[in-house]
Amino acid sequence: MPAVTSGPAVDVVVAPNITIAEYFGGVSLMGKDLSACLVTVRSASEEAYQTPAFDEYVLVIEGTVKLLIGNGAEAGQSITVVAGQGAFLPKGLRVKWVWPGPCKYVPICLPAFSPENCGREEEEGNHLAKTSDAMNKLREMHVEAETVRGSGAGSSDSGTSSLTLLAIGVCIGALAVHAFRPCR
């Protein structure tokens, strides 16, 4: 029987407008197979375009997320995802995240997010949610976690299938939606 693993979330990005708490992923539990985070955006902001090398499932818990699609036939499209909705972003899709105001959402990435596979473009300006300092710290955390995994500590079961990890991620997202939904 596989071992049950638990642990705390790790704040992998802490910037003035955004905090990303990773529950599963390259810095916390599960390693490189899957990442699942809770993203809290405190005020209107946006991110640089990125073209990730992972599939991303997004569950919006509070507020609104606007996604600008920027490659191929889809260039110039925008998709608005509101609380209670989800979105699927296939790997290789160029996308810019725009947050019109405060929001919370759960991104689930297969394979796990890393600074190397997110395909984040260089973009100048104070409008970006993730500061240079936050991105540098994120890179350092991933290098440190990889070093620990390489020494045998905290490695994930490489026999876990992507379909199983997807099911785990969807369950985490569904639980997060219910856990963070305000009482009425």
N, C-alpha and C positions, 0 to 999 in steps of 0.2 A: 504494500500500500504506500502511495507517495506521501511524503511528509507534508503536513500543513505548515505554511509559512505565514507569519504576520510581522508587522512592523509599522512604525510611524511614517507619516508622510514626510517628505523632505522638501523644503522650500528651495527649488532649483532656480527660480528667478524672483528677485525682490527688487522692484524698481518703483519710482514714485506713483505710476499709474497702474501697475499690474503686479500681481503675485501669482506664481505658478507653484502649486504644491503637488509633487509627484508621489503617487501611491505605489505605482509599479512602473519600472523602466530602468534606464541605464544607470541611474544614480541610486535608486532605492531597490525594491524587490523585483525579481523576474529577469533582470539583465536585458539582453538585446531583443528578445522575442516580441515583447509588447510593452507599450507604455500607456498609462492612464493617469490623468492629472485632474486637479480642480483648479481652474483659472478664475481668478477674481480680478476684474477690471474696475478701478475706482472712479475713473473719469474718462471722458471722450478722448480717444487717441487712436492710433493705427500702427501697423507694423510694416516693415519693408516687404516687398514682394519676395516670395519663396517658391521653389519648385521641389517639393519633397520627394524622396525616394521611398516613401511609405504610403500606404492607404491610411486615411484618417476618417474616423467616425466622430462626429461632433454632436453632443447633446446639450442644448441650451436650457439652463435651469432658470435663470432670471435675466431680464433685459433682452437686448437685441445684438446680434452679430451680423455685420454686413461683409460679404465675401466678394471681392472684385476678381474676376477671372481674366487672365491676361495673356493667353497664347492661342495660336491657331484660329480656327473658326469662331471660338468662343470669346476672342479678345473684346473687351469692353462690356461684357456681361456683368451683372451684379446679382447676387442672391442674398436676400434678407432672411435670416433665421431668427425666430422669436422664441421666447420662453415656451417650453412644452414641445418644441420641434427639434428635429435632428437633421443633419446633413452628412452626406458621404462625399469625400474628396479623394479621387483615385490618385495613386502615385503618378508623378510626372505632370500634374496639373499646376500651372503657375497661378498663384493666388496671393491676394493682399487682404489681410484682416483689417477691418475698420470697425471700431466700437463707438457708436454714436453717444453712448453714455455708460453708466455703470452696468455691469452684467456679470454673470457667473455661467461657466460652461465646463463640460467634461470632454476633452479630446482623448480619443483612444487611437493609438498609432500601431500599425503592424507593418514591418517590424518596429521596434521601439524608436522613438525620436532620439536623435543625437545632433550635436552641432554640425557634424560632418554630413549627415544624410538629409538635413532639412532644406538645403539649397537656398539659404537666405542670401539675398542680394545686398550689396552695399548700397545704402541710401542715406543721404545726408539730411539733417534737419532735427529740430527739437520735437517734432511731432511723433517720433517713434516711441512706442511704449517701452521697449527693451533698450536700456542705455548700453553704451559700450562697456561700462563697468559690469553691468549685470550679465552681458554676453560673455565677457572674459571669465567671470566667476563660474558661469555655467560650463564653459569649456574645461576649466580646471577641475570642477566636480566630476565631469565625465572621465577625464584622464585618471583621476584618483580612484574612481570606482573601477575602471578597467584594470588598473594595477592591482587592486584588491582581488578582483575576480581571477586575474591571471595567477595569483598566488594560491588559488584554490578556495578562498573564502567567499561565500556568498554567490557561488555559481548556480545557475538555474539548470533544471533538468533539460538537457538538449533533446530528449526524446519527446517533448511535448509538441503536439501538432499545432499548426497555425489555426486550424478550425477550433480546437479546444481553447486556444488563447483568445480567439475571437469571441467565443461563447462567454468566457470569463469576463472579457472587456465589456460586452453588452450587459451582462448582469451587474457589473460594477456601475456602469452608467445608469441603468434603470434604478438601482438602489440610491445612487446619488441624487437623481431627479426627485425621488420621493423623500429622501432625507433632508434636502435643502429647500423643499417647497414650503412656502410660508403657511402657517396655520390660518384658517379663515374662520 
